[in-house]
Amino acid sequence: MKKFMNSNWSMRLLALLCALVLFAYVNSLKTTHNASILTNSSSKTTLTSNRKVTISAPLELNVNSTKYFVTGYPENIKVTIEGPSALVTTTANTQNFKVYANLSKLAVGRHSVKVEVDGLNKELSYGLSQKYIHVNIQPRRTATYKVSADFNKANVADGYEVGSARLGTSSVKVTGAVSEVSKVAKVVAVVNTNKNLEKSVNQQAIIEALDANGQNLNVVLTPSTTSVYIPITQATTTKDVPIDLKASGKTAADTSYSFSSDTKSVTVTGTKAALAKLKSLPVNVDVTNVDSTTTKTVDVSTSDEDGISSVSPTSVKVKITVKND
């Protein structure tokens, strides 16, 4: 063994073994270091990953709204925000920022105004679908107008007619630019109806302000809707029919009655179908306690006749002639 340890070959072999052990150790350290770098890099990428979303945000105007009325601007502006994923998600959910245009220092007239954003986190970047808006600033005016029902009367079925419409509100306040409010020719509650209407209409209707050409005006209406009831009934007409005088009440035994009147016919109002069936109008003459020839005024009634709404005259003088058998 001593000879082996003192030989050149033994020393060379020992040196080779030491070199191999040292190489293996250094290589393992390098692998561990690289794995650590990869792990940290992946973690860092996860923490700093970005996200981009587009939000439709309401556009606010900084303006004296009691003095001025503004038209021409969009109600919403699309905002594209980008940044750390968690922050973008929170912002998209809460929308805790505002998109606005400052009109406070502008005079009456047309203007191009820059759109601005306030309240976004500094770590977020953003872009706007519209960087400028075009507005028309005019003096504000409010006026009160009566409302009428507007519907297509041609939709009413043949043989039917339209009564007076009843609305939930009789008037509305119209607010807008002086130039627009001055154009208001009428304010209507628009009622949509089907064809061949035979039943009354009862619905909620949108109120519109129209100019002389029937075009909608850019104004604010308060209220903007109302209930509308439109009665649809069978159409009525008139017809002259003879009266048919008949005895009624308690009659005396062995007594007969005859009747005569200067009024031979009456004018009856009712539906076409009812009048077509009506040949004469029965008029009851009460002869209770009548034992001699007399003249009395008798009421003319249509209550027993279906489809008949009125009669003229409503009473007639009748001569009652009594005959004892």
C-alpha positions as CSV (number, residue, x, y, z in Angstrom):
1,M,0.0,0.0,0.0
2,K,2.9,2.4,0.8
3,K,4.4,1.7,-2.6
4,F,1.1,2.4,-4.2
5,M,0.6,5.7,-2.4
6,N,4.1,6.8,-3.3
7,S,3.8,5.9,-7.0
8,N,3.2,8.6,-9.7
9,W,0.1,6.7,-11.0
10,S,-1.6,6.8,-7.6
11,M,-1.1,10.5,-7.3
12,R,-2.5,11.1,-10.8
13,L,-5.6,9.0,-10.1
14,L,-6.2,10.8,-6.8
15,A,-6.0,14.1,-8.5
16,L,-8.4,13.0,-11.2
17,L,-11.0,11.9,-8.6
18,C,-10.7,15.2,-6.8
19,A,-11.2,17.1,-10.1
20,L,-14.3,15.0,-10.9
21,V,-15.8,15.7,-7.4
22,L,-15.1,19.4,-7.6
23,F,-16.7,19.6,-11.1
24,A,-19.8,17.8,-10.0
25,Y,-20.2,20.2,-7.0
26,V,-19.8,23.4,-9.1
27,N,-22.2,22.1,-11.7
28,S,-24.9,21.4,-9.1
29,L,-24.5,24.9,-7.7
30,K,-25.0,26.4,-11.2
31,T,-28.1,24.3,-11.8
32,T,-29.6,25.4,-8.5
33,H,-28.8,29.0,-9.3
34,N,-30.4,28.9,-12.7
35,A,-33.5,27.2,-11.3
36,S,-33.8,29.9,-8.8
37,I,-33.5,32.6,-11.5
38,L,-36.2,31.0,-13.5
39,T,-38.5,30.7,-10.5
40,N,-38.1,34.3,-9.6
41,S,-38.5,35.4,-13.2
42,S,-41.8,33.4,-13.5
43,S,-43.1,34.9,-10.2
44,K,-42.2,38.4,-11.3
45,T,-44.0,37.9,-14.6
46,T,-47.1,36.7,-12.8
47,L,-47.1,39.7,-10.5
48,T,-46.6,42.2,-13.2
49,S,-48.8,40.8,-16.0
50,N,-50.8,43.4,-17.8
51,R,-54.4,43.6,-19.0
52,K,-56.3,45.8,-21.4
53,V,-60.1,46.5,-21.3
54,T,-62.5,49.0,-22.9
55,I,-65.2,50.6,-20.8
56,S,-68.2,52.7,-21.9
57,A,-68.2,55.6,-19.4
58,P,-70.9,58.3,-19.1
59,L,-69.7,61.7,-20.3
60,E,-70.1,64.5,-17.7
61,L,-70.3,68.2,-18.6
62,N,-69.0,71.0,-16.4
63,V,-71.6,73.7,-17.2
64,N,-74.1,75.9,-15.6
65,S,-77.1,73.7,-16.4
66,T,-79.6,76.2,-14.9
67,K,-78.6,78.9,-17.4
68,Y,-77.5,76.9,-20.5
69,F,-78.7,73.9,-22.5
70,V,-76.1,71.8,-24.3
71,T,-76.7,69.6,-27.4
72,G,-74.5,67.7,-29.8
73,Y,-72.4,65.6,-27.4
74,P,-72.4,61.8,-27.0
75,E,-73.8,60.3,-23.8
76,N,-70.9,57.9,-23.4
77,I,-67.2,57.7,-24.3
78,K,-65.3,54.5,-24.7
79,V,-62.2,54.4,-22.5
80,T,-59.5,51.7,-23.0
81,I,-57.4,51.2,-19.9
82,E,-54.2,49.2,-19.6
83,G,-52.0,48.2,-16.7
84,P,-51.5,45.6,-14.0
85,S,-54.2,43.0,-14.3
86,A,-55.6,43.2,-10.8
87,L,-55.7,47.0,-10.9
88,V,-57.5,47.0,-14.3
89,T,-60.0,44.5,-13.1
90,T,-60.8,46.6,-10.0
91,T,-61.1,49.8,-12.1
92,A,-63.4,48.1,-14.6
93,N,-65.7,46.8,-11.9
94,T,-65.9,50.0,-9.8
95,Q,-65.5,52.6,-12.6
96,N,-64.3,55.0,-9.9
97,F,-63.2,57.6,-12.4
98,K,-65.0,60.1,-14.5
99,V,-64.8,61.3,-18.1
100,Y,-65.7,64.9,-18.5
101,A,-65.6,68.0,-20.7
102,N,-65.2,71.5,-19.1
103,L,-67.6,74.0,-20.6
104,S,-67.6,76.4,-17.7
105,K,-65.6,79.1,-19.4
106,L,-67.3,78.8,-22.8
107,A,-69.8,81.3,-24.3
108,V,-73.0,80.6,-26.2
109,G,-72.4,79.0,-29.5
110,R,-70.7,75.9,-31.1
111,H,-67.4,74.7,-29.7
112,S,-64.9,71.8,-30.0
113,V,-64.0,70.7,-26.5
114,K,-61.3,68.3,-25.2
115,V,-62.4,65.2,-23.3
116,E,-60.6,64.6,-20.0
117,V,-60.3,61.8,-17.5
118,D,-60.0,62.2,-13.8
119,G,-59.5,59.6,-11.0
120,L,-57.6,56.9,-12.8
121,N,-54.7,55.3,-10.9
122,K,-51.3,56.5,-12.1
123,E,-50.2,53.0,-12.9
124,L,-52.8,52.8,-15.6
125,S,-52.6,54.2,-19.1
126,Y,-55.7,55.0,-21.1
127,G,-57.0,55.9,-24.6
128,L,-60.3,57.6,-25.6
129,S,-62.5,56.7,-28.5
130,Q,-63.1,60.5,-28.9
131,K,-60.6,63.0,-27.8
132,Y,-62.7,66.0,-28.7
133,I,-66.5,66.5,-28.7
134,H,-68.6,69.2,-30.6
135,V,-71.2,71.0,-28.6
136,N,-73.8,73.7,-29.1
137,I,-74.3,75.9,-26.0
138,Q,-77.6,77.8,-26.0
139,P,-79.6,79.8,-23.4
140,R,-81.9,77.5,-21.5
141,R,-85.7,77.9,-21.5
142,T,-88.6,76.0,-19.9
143,A,-92.2,76.3,-21.1
144,T,-95.5,74.4,-20.4
145,Y,-97.6,72.8,-23.2
146,K,-100.8,70.9,-23.3
147,V,-100.7,67.3,-24.3
148,S,-103.0,65.6,-26.8
149,A,-103.3,61.9,-27.8
150,D,-101.9,61.0,-31.3
151,F,-102.9,57.8,-33.0
152,N,-103.9,56.5,-36.4
153,K,-107.7,56.8,-36.6
154,A,-107.7,54.8,-39.8
155,N,-107.1,51.7,-37.6
156,V,-110.6,51.9,-36.1
157,A,-112.8,49.2,-37.6
158,D,-115.8,50.0,-39.8
159,G,-118.9,50.6,-37.8
160,Y,-117.0,51.9,-34.8
161,E,-116.1,55.4,-33.6
162,V,-113.6,57.1,-31.3
163,G,-114.6,58.9,-28.2
164,S,-112.6,61.7,-26.4
165,A,-109.2,60.5,-25.2
166,R,-108.3,60.7,-21.5
167,L,-104.7,61.3,-20.5
168,G,-102.9,60.8,-17.2
169,T,-101.4,64.2,-17.5
170,S,-102.9,67.3,-19.2
171,S,-99.6,69.2,-19.6
172,V,-95.8,68.8,-19.6
173,K,-92.8,71.0,-19.1
174,V,-90.6,71.4,-22.2
175,T,-86.9,72.3,-21.4
176,G,-84.2,73.0,-24.0
177,A,-82.4,75.6,-26.0
178,V,-84.4,78.7,-26.6
179,S,-84.2,78.1,-30.4
180,E,-85.6,74.5,-30.0
181,V,-88.4,75.3,-27.5
182,S,-89.6,78.2,-29.7
183,K,-90.2,75.6,-32.5
184,V,-92.7,73.5,-30.5
185,A,-95.9,73.3,-32.5
186,K,-97.6,70.6,-30.4
187,V,-96.9,68.0,-27.8
188,V,-98.4,64.6,-28.3
189,A,-98.7,61.3,-26.5
190,V,-98.0,58.7,-29.2
191,V,-100.3,55.7,-29.0
192,N,-99.5,52.6,-31.1
193,T,-102.6,50.7,-32.2
194,N,-103.5,47.6,-34.2
195,K,-105.7,47.7,-37.3
196,N,-109.5,47.0,-37.1
197,L,-109.9,48.3,-33.6
198,E,-113.2,47.3,-31.9
199,K,-112.1,47.7,-28.3
200,S,-111.0,50.7,-26.2
201,V,-107.3,51.3,-25.9
202,N,-105.6,51.8,-22.6
203,Q,-101.8,52.0,-22.6
204,Q,-98.7,53.9,-21.5
205,A,-97.5,56.3,-24.2
206,I,-94.3,58.2,-24.9
207,I,-94.7,62.0,-25.1
208,E,-93.0,63.9,-28.0
209,A,-92.6,67.5,-28.8
210,L,-93.0,68.2,-32.5
211,D,-92.4,71.2,-34.8
212,A,-94.7,72.5,-37.5
213,N,-93.4,69.7,-39.9
214,G,-94.1,66.9,-37.4
215,Q,-90.4,66.4,-36.6
216,N,-89.1,65.6,-33.1
217,L,-87.3,68.4,-31.3
218,N,-84.2,68.0,-29.2
219,V,-85.8,68.9,-25.8
220,V,-86.4,67.4,-22.4
221,L,-90.0,66.6,-21.5
222,T,-91.3,66.3,-17.9
223,P,-93.0,63.9,-17.6
224,S,-91.8,61.9,-20.6
225,T,-94.7,59.3,-20.6
226,T,-98.3,59.2,-19.7
227,S,-101.3,56.8,-19.6
228,V,-103.8,57.2,-22.4
229,Y,-107.4,55.8,-22.6
230,I,-109.2,56.0,-25.9
231,P,-112.8,54.7,-25.9
232,I,-113.8,52.8,-29.0
233,T,-117.5,52.1,-29.4
234,Q,-119.9,51.0,-32.1
235,A,-120.7,53.9,-34.4
236,T,-124.1,55.6,-33.9
237,T,-126.5,57.2,-36.3
238,T,-130.0,58.5,-36.2
239,K,-133.3,57.3,-37.5
240,D,-136.9,58.6,-37.4
241,V,-139.4,55.9,-36.3
242,P,-143.1,56.0,-35.5
243,I,-144.2,55.7,-31.9
244,D,-146.4,52.8,-30.9
245,L,-148.7,53.9,-28.0
246,K,-149.7,51.1,-25.6
247,A,-151.8,51.0,-22.4
248,S,-150.0,50.2,-19.2
249,G,-150.8,50.3,-15.5
250,K,-154.1,49.2,-13.9
251,T,-157.0,49.2,-16.3
252,A,-160.6,49.2,-15.4
253,A,-162.9,46.3,-16.2
254,D,-165.2,46.6,-19.2
255,T,-163.2,49.7,-20.4
256,S,-161.2,50.2,-23.5
257,Y,-158.6,52.9,-24.4
258,S,-157.5,54.5,-27.6
259,F,-154.6,56.9,-28.0
260,S,-153.7,59.7,-30.3
261,S,-150.9,62.3,-30.4
262,D,-149.8,65.1,-32.6
263,T,-146.3,63.6,-32.4
264,K,-146.3,60.7,-34.9
265,S,-142.6,59.8,-34.8
266,V,-139.4,60.4,-32.8
267,T,-135.7,60.6,-33.7
268,V,-133.7,57.7,-32.3
269,T,-129.9,57.5,-31.9
270,G,-128.1,54.2,-31.8
271,T,-125.8,51.8,-33.6
272,K,-126.4,51.0,-37.2
273,A,-127.2,47.4,-36.4
274,A,-129.8,48.3,-33.7
275,L,-131.5,50.9,-35.8
276,A,-131.8,48.5,-38.8
277,K,-133.9,46.2,-36.6
278,L,-136.1,49.0,-35.1
279,K,-139.4,49.5,-37.0
280,S,-141.2,51.5,-34.3
281,L,-140.6,52.7,-30.7
282,P,-143.0,51.4,-28.0
283,V,-144.4,54.1,-25.7
284,N,-146.2,53.0,-22.6
285,V,-149.2,55.2,-21.5
286,D,-150.2,54.7,-17.9
287,V,-154.0,54.5,-17.7
288,T,-154.3,53.8,-14.0
289,N,-157.3,55.7,-12.5
290,V,-158.1,57.2,-16.0
291,D,-161.9,56.8,-16.3
292,S,-162.6,59.6,-18.8
293,T,-161.1,61.1,-21.9
294,T,-158.0,63.1,-20.9
295,T,-154.7,64.3,-22.2
296,K,-151.4,63.7,-20.4
297,T,-147.6,64.0,-21.0
298,V,-145.9,60.6,-21.4
299,D,-142.2,60.0,-21.2
300,V,-140.5,58.3,-24.1
301,S,-137.8,55.8,-23.0
302,T,-135.2,53.7,-24.9
303,S,-134.0,51.8,-21.9
304,D,-135.5,48.5,-23.1
305,E,-133.9,48.8,-26.5
306,D,-130.3,47.3,-27.0
307,G,-128.0,49.5,-28.9
308,I,-130.2,52.6,-28.6
309,S,-128.6,55.5,-26.8
310,S,-131.1,58.4,-26.9
311,V,-134.4,59.6,-28.3
312,S,-135.8,63.1,-29.2
313,P,-138.2,64.3,-28.0
314,T,-138.1,62.6,-24.6
315,S,-141.8,63.1,-24.0
316,V,-145.0,63.5,-26.0
317,K,-148.6,64.6,-25.2
318,V,-151.1,61.8,-25.6
319,K,-154.9,62.0,-25.8
320,I,-156.5,59.1,-24.0
321,T,-160.0,58.3,-25.1
322,V,-162.0,56.0,-22.7
323,K,-164.8,53.8,-23.9
324,N,-167.0,51.8,-21.6
325,D,-168.1,48.5,-23.1
